[in-house]
Amino acid sequence: MLGISKLQSSGLQAAYFGAQILSPTLFSVYVLRLWGLKDTFMVGLITYGIGAIRFWPCRQVPIVRRILCMQFRDRMGTWYSRNGS
C-alpha cells in the first residue's frame, strides 16, 4: 500500500515506539528535574514543532532514513509534553 519493504516498515515502528521508551526515561525526566514543569512542557512543544516542520519536506521526497529521524523526533516531543503535563 505504501510502497515500502517490511524492513522499512519495521524501522518506522521501531522509531515510533523507541522514542516512547527513550524519551521519558532518558531525557525528559532530567529536563523536568532541572527546569521544572512549565519548561519541560515548552521543550516538548518546541521539539514537536521542529520535528513537524522538518517532517514536511521529508514527506515530499520520501527517503525512509529522513522519515525515521523525523518521526523519532516528533514522538520525543510528544513525550516531553506528556511528561510536562
Secondary structure, DSSP 8 states (H G I E B T S, - for coil): -----HHHHHHHHHHHHHHHHHIIIIIIHHHHHHH-HHHHHHHHHHHHHHHHHHHHHHHHTT-HHHHHHHHHHHHHHHHHHHHH-
